[in-house]
């Protein structure tokens, strides 16, 4: 399938599954909080088409195992071409105007009422003076007449106030009539919204709901565009080691497995959750039947896969039964520091899991030390297909795999970055420049977990997580109707 057949469904999709864990007591997007939503989804956009001309929706999946929908309005929407829409718009504007008029009347009435309250005292005093003058005309003096004239002059504004109140009463009657007409118009519109109209809306809602249900299952593979700042989960163990969770996407196993050291180790430590691991509690110690080499181990679908010490033999160990289920040599693969990563540590063979399955990264004498990527059968450990990336393995700091693309860092020390990527779907490579903050200056294990969509690292005795930013390419139904190129 050529690139033109791919539709860019989401330009940048940030998988928010590690941020602010420490400030929230490490809630488990990867298993820290057993009451949190199940992890394993990354936010992205799926462009889908609904029945009807030029109609579509944008459907987002989130790391909280839920979907959020945003409607893309068609060119001729259900409401846009409906005359009822225009009538509703006019009614809405009319209601707004009436509301503004009523608010203005309310403010003016409040001011007039306050003026009337202030005038009440003045009217009482004027009434008293008039009564005195009426009862005893001889009591009037020049000064009392002057005071009476002043009191009468203070009442003159009441005439204007009376006029305003009369006008406001008229306007209230007018608004009452307007509200009556609005009520009639709304009644007419209500009659126009027939049962068929509601059925059409319900049908559209049903189709949208179906897309929402499928969004989490349609989370496609993405291409790495960024790596977050590191989050230190714990500081434990020696300088070298590995820690991991089950990488099976549909797994609900939140246990953490720790293998300290890189040479001749047999002690496998099991923690019940990431929270327990972060706090160093609730753990069980298992003793493996064969010692390991390196740090390139992985847990996949209830089994531990690792390399047997001083050999290129791969071991599949059942975590449930505690027995070796299968072992198989990785033919021609170097071992015992023949073709390790730049940091050494018997890292000749690095086992990985991504969305596509189980893989091994290694090199051999026939490949002259260049990095080889092989897909393995998860039960027999047989090589199903291999790719020679052309990148010298000893120049690689570490490597990890996402959606069939191998990403290689240029160093295991501070200042490292993702420098090289190899795409198995096209058997092509490219040089990249993706920043990678190596907080503790010496990485001896770097793995991607497709279930939690995070990078796990062992960095100089610290266990660290990174969140990722991926670019997703989603093939839509419209693309599938196009003829294949080439």
N, C-alpha and C positions, 0 to 999 in steps of 0.2 A: 504493500500500500504506500503510495507516494505521499509526500508532505501536503500537496494541494488537496488531497482528500480529507485532510484533517481540518477540523474547524476549531479555531482558538476559542475555547469555551470560557476560560477565565484567564486573564492576563497574569494576575498575581494572586496566589491563594496562600495566605499565611496560616500555618497550623499552630493555633494558639493552644498549646497543651502543656507548656512547662512554665509560662510566665507567672510570676508572683506566687509561686507555690510556697516559698518560705514564709511570706507574709500571711498566707492563709493556712498555715500548718500543713503544707504540701497536699492540697486536695488532689484526688487521684484521677487525673486524666490518664495516668498510666498505673493506677492501682493504689494510690496512697490512701484514698478514702473509699471504703467499701460501699458507702451509701451514695457515692457520686454516680453520674451517668457513665455507662461503659465507654471506654475510649476506643479509638480506632478509626475515626473519621477526620478528614481534614476539610477545612472550609474551601469550597470551590464553586464554580458556576457551571451548570449544565443547561445548555440552550435547547429547549424542546418546542415542538409545534403542536398547537391544539387544533381541533376541528374548526374549520372556518377560514375564510380568506384573510391573510395577513395578520393572523392572531398568534401570539406566542407568549411564553412566560420565561422568566429567569428563575431558576430554582437553585437555592443555595443549601449546601449541607454544612453542618457545623461540628466542631469537636465535641459538643455536648450531646451527640447522638440524636439530634433533632434537625428539622428542616425549616428554613425560613423562605418565604416566597415573595418575589417582587414581580408585579404584572407589567409586561411590556404592552402598552396600548397599541392596538392595531391602527392602521391608517384610517379605516372607517370603523369606529368603535360602535358598540351596541348603543351607547348613549349619545355619541357625537352626532350620529345621523338621525336621531329620533327627535321629532318636533316637541315631544314632551320634555326633552332635556332643556330646550330653549325656554319653554314655559316655566319650568322649575327654576331656571336661572333668573328669569324676570321676576318671579314670585320671591325668590331669595333677595334680590335687590330691593324689591318693594318692602319686604319685611324689615330689611336693614334700614331703609329710609324712615319707616314708621317707628322703629325702635329709637333712632336718633332723635326724631321729633318728640317722642315721649320722654326721653332723657332730658332734653332741653326744657320741656314743660315742667318736669319734676324739679329741676334746679331752680327755675324761675319761681315756681310755687313755694319752694322752701324759703327763698329770699323774701317773698311777699308776706308769708306767714310771720317771719321774724319781724318785719316792719310793722305788721299789725300788733304784734305783742308789745313792741316798743311804744306804739302809739296809744295803747290802752291806758297807761298811767296818765299820759297827757290829757286824754279825754275825760278821765275821772276828775282831774284837777279843774278842768274847764267847766265841767258840770257843777262842781261845788261853787265856783265863783259866780256862775250864772244864777244859781239858786239863791245865793246870798244877796245879789243885786236885785233879784225879783222880790224877795221878802222885805228888803229894807233899802229902797232906792236912795235914801238920804246917806247911806253908808258909802256910797260911791265917791271916790276922790279922784283927783287928776292922776295919781300914781296907780290906783286900782284899775282905772279905765285903761291906762297904758299897759298894765300887765295883762288885762283881759284881751286887749287887741293883739298882743304878742302871742298869747296862747292860741287865739283863733288863727293867726298866720301859720303856726306850726302844723295846723290840721289841713292846710291846703294840699300837701302831697297826697293825702288820702284820696282825693278826687282822681288823680292819675292812677293810683293803685287800683281803685275801683274799675277804671277803664281797662286796665291790664287783665284783671280777673274776669271781666265780662268777655274780653277777647279770647282768653285762655279757655273759658267755658265753651265758646264757639268752636275752638280748635279741637277740644276734646270730643265734641259731637262729631266733627269731621273725621277724626281718627277712629272713632267708634264705627262709623260707616265704612271706612277703609278696611278695618279688621273684619267686618262682615263680608265685604267683597272677597277678601283673601280666603276666608273660610269657605265661601262658595267655590272659589277656583280650586282650592285643595280638594274639595269633595269631588269635583269633576275629574281632576287628575287621578284621584284614587279609583274612580270607576274605570278609567282608561287602562290602569295597570291590571291587566287580566291575569287569570290563572296561567295562561300559556307563557306570559312574560316571566312569571316566577319560575315556571318549569325550565325555561331556557337558562335563567340564571343558575338554577340548581344543577343543570347539566354541565355548565361551565365550571361550577364549583367542584363537581364530582371528578371531571377530567383533571383539574388542577390538583386535587387531592391525590389522584393516582400518581401524578408526577412527583408530588412531595414524598410519597411512599417509596418511589424508586430512586430518589436522589441519593440516598445513602448507599444503595447497592451499585450505583453507577459511578462511584468515585473512581475515576480513572487514574492512570499513572501520571506523574508530573516530572518536570525537569528542574533540577536544583538551581535556584537563583540567589539564595541567601541563607546564612546561618546566624542564629541569634547569639547574644552574649551567653556565656556559660552559667549554669546553675549548679552549684555544688550541693549534692545530696548528702554526702558523708565524706569524712576523711578517715580511712582505715586501711590496714594491711601494709604491705611492703611497697616498694617503689613501682613494682610491676605486677600486673594481674588483669583479671577480667571479671565483669559482672554483667548479668543479662536477665531478661524475662523471656517467657515463651513468645516466639515470633509468629506463631500461627495466627492469622488474622482473625479467625472466628473463635479463638480460644478465650475462655473466661478465667484462665489460670493467672492469678496476679502474684505468684511467688517470684522471689528474686533469688538468683543463684550466683554464688561468688566462688571464684577460683584464684586464690592468692599465689603469686609467683609465676614463673614461666618455665621451670625446669624440674622434672621428676615429682611434681606434686600429685597427691592422690586425695586430698581433702576437699570435698565439695560441701559448701555451706548453703543450706536452704533457709530462707526467711519467708514467712507467711505472706508478707506484703511489702511494698516499697516503704510504707510508713514504718513497719517493723525494722526494715533494713536501715532506714535513716536514723532510727533510735537504738539500733543494736540490740533488739529484743526478739523473742519468739523465733529462735533458730534451731535447726537440726543439722548435725554433721554427718555426712555420708563419706565412706571410704571407697574410692574407685578401684576396680580390680587391676587396672593398668595405669601407670603414671602418664602424665601428659607432657607435651612439649609446646612452647609458645603460649600465646594468649588468644589465638584465633578460634575460640570455641563458640558454639551457638546452641541454644535450646530451641527445638522446633517440634511442635506437635507432641509434647510429652517425652521427648528424647533429647539427651545431651550428645552432641557431635563434637568430637575432639580428635587430635592427632596423638598417636601413641609415641612415647618418648623414644628418641634415637631411631626413628623410622619415618617412612611416609605412609604408614598404615592409618586409615581413618576408622574410628570406632563410633558405633551407634549404641548408646547406653540408655536403657529404659529407666526413667526416673521413678516409675511406679513399681516395677518389679525388682529393680536394683541389679539387673543382669545385663551383660553385653548381648545385644540382639543381632549385631552383625559387625564384621570388620573386613576392610577391603583396602589393599594398597592402592595409592594414587600413583600409577605407573609413571616412572621417569621423573617424578617430582623430587626436587632436591630437599634435603633435610639436614639437621645438625648444623645450622648456620651456613649452609651452602649458598642459598639465595634468600637471605632474610630481608626484611625492611631495613631502613637505614639505622635503626636503633639496635639491631641484632636480636638478642633474646630468643633464639631458635624460632623466629617468626617466619619460617620458610613457607608454611601452609596456613592460610587464613580462610576459615569457613564462614560463610555468610548466608543470610536468608533475606530475600526481598519479596515483593508482591508476586513474583513468578516462581519462587521455590528456593531450593537449596543449591549453593554454589561453593566453589573452591577457587581461591586465588593463590598462585604459586609460580614457580618457574622450573626450568629443567635445562640440562646441558644441551639437548637438541635445539632448544629455543634461545640458546646463548644468553641466558639470564634475563630475557625480557619477560615482562609480566604476562602470565597466561590466566585466562578466566574460563572455568569449566562448569557447566551445569551438571548436577549430580542427581541420580535417582535417590529419593529420600529413604528407600528401604534397602536397596542393594548397594548403594554408594557407587554404582557404576557411572562412568562419565557418559553423558548423553550427547554433549556437543561442547567444543572448545573454541576459543578465540585467542589469537595472539595479538595483544594490544600494541606491541612494539615499544612499550615503555620499560626502561631498565628497572627491575624490581629493587635493586639496592639503592636506587635514587629516590624511592618512594618512602615518605615518612610513615604513612598508613593509608588504608583504602577502605571504602565502604560502597555498598551497592544499593541503588534505588531504581525500581522499575526497569531492571535490565540494563541500567547504565552504571558503569563503574566510575567512581570518583576517587582521585588520588591526590594526596597532599604532598607538597614538595619537601616537607621536613617533619620531624617529630618534636622539634624544639620550638621555642618562642619565635613568633614571626611567621609561622606556617600559614599557608593558604591552600585552597583546593586549586591545583595547578593544571590538572589533566582529567579528561573524561573520555570514556570509550562507550559507544552505543552498540549494543549487541544486535539491535533490530536492523541496523544499517551497516554493521561491521566497520564503523567509521569512528574517528577520534577527533578531538579538538582540545586546544589549550584554553584554560579558563583562568579567571582571576577572582575567585570568591574568597572573601576575607573569612578568617577562622581564628578566633581568639583563644590561643593556647595559654590559659591562665596560670598553670603551674609548671610550664616549660619543658615537660617531658611526657609525651603520650606513648603508651605501650599497648593500647587497645582502643579501637574506634569502630563502632558498629551501628548500623541503622536497624531499627525495629519497625517493620511494616505495620504492626498492630497498633503501636503507640505513636507511630510517625515521629520518632525522635532519635537523636544520636546519643549513644551511650559511650562514654570514654572512661578510661583509667589513666589518670594524669598525675604521675608522681605521688602515688599514695592517696589520691582524691578521686572519688567517683562523681562524675559530672554529666549533666544532661544538656543538650542543645535542642532548641526548636528549629524548624526549617521553614523556608519559603520556597514553594514550588510553583512552576508554571504548568498548567494543565492543558492538554490537547484532547478535546473530546470530539469524536466523530458523530455527527448528527444524522438524523433520518434523511435530511435533504442531501447530505454528502453521499450517503449510500446509494442514492438514486443517480449519481453522476457516474459516467463511465470511468473506468480505471485508466490512469495515465501510464504510458509506457508499456 
